[in-house]
Amino acid sequence: MKITKNTTLAEILKTKKGSKVLAKNGVPCLSCPMAQFEVDDLQIGEVCKTYGLKLAKILKELNNSK
């Protein structure tokens, strides 16, 4: 599965190193109690835009880490 800006956090977290890559890049949703209720709907592109994270860098790491 290729991870894109439209991939949800739930899908990413199912990958082998998804949580490590997200944590390394400072994705705050992993520790946010409210995000746990929305993880199935939160897309990585929206999260990066909201928090000013580098989407291209994160996608590259996620797609290279599988």
C-alpha positions in Angstrom: 0.0 0.0 0.0 1.4 3.4 -1.0 0.8 6.0 1.6 -0.4 9.4 0.3 -1.7 12.6 1.8 -5.2 11.0 1.9 -4.1 8.0 4.0 -5.6 8.0 7.4 -3.6 7.8 10.6 -5.3 4.5 11.4 -4.0 3.0 8.2 -0.5 4.3 8.8 -0.4 3.0 12.3 -1.1 -0.5 11.0 2.2 -0.4 9.0 5.3 -1.9 10.5 7.1 1.4 11.4 4.2 3.9 11.1 4.0 5.0 14.7 7.8 5.4 14.9 8.0 7.6 11.8 5.0 9.7 12.9 6.5 10.2 16.4 9.9 11.0 15.0 8.4 13.7 12.9 6.4 15.3 15.8 2.9 14.3 14.8 1.0 15.3 17.9 -2.1 13.3 17.3 -0.5 10.1 18.6 -0.6 11.5 22.2 -3.8 13.5 21.9 -6.7 11.8 23.8 -9.3 13.4 21.4 -7.5 12.2 18.3 -8.0 8.6 19.4 -11.7 9.1 18.6 -10.9 10.5 15.1 -7.9 8.4 14.1 -10.0 6.5 11.5 -10.8 9.8 9.7 -7.7 11.9 10.2 -5.7 12.1 7.0 -1.9 12.6 7.2 -2.1 15.5 4.8 -4.7 17.4 7.0 -2.6 16.7 10.1 0.6 18.0 8.5 -1.2 21.2 7.2 -2.8 21.9 10.6 0.5 21.5 12.5 2.9 22.8 9.9 4.7 19.5 9.4 6.7 18.6 6.3 4.3 16.2 4.4 6.7 15.3 1.7 9.4 14.3 4.2 7.0 12.2 6.2 5.5 10.5 3.2 8.9 9.6 1.9 9.9 8.1 5.2 6.7 6.2 5.6 6.8 4.8 2.1 10.5 3.8 2.5 10.1 2.2 5.9 7.6 -0.5 4.9 
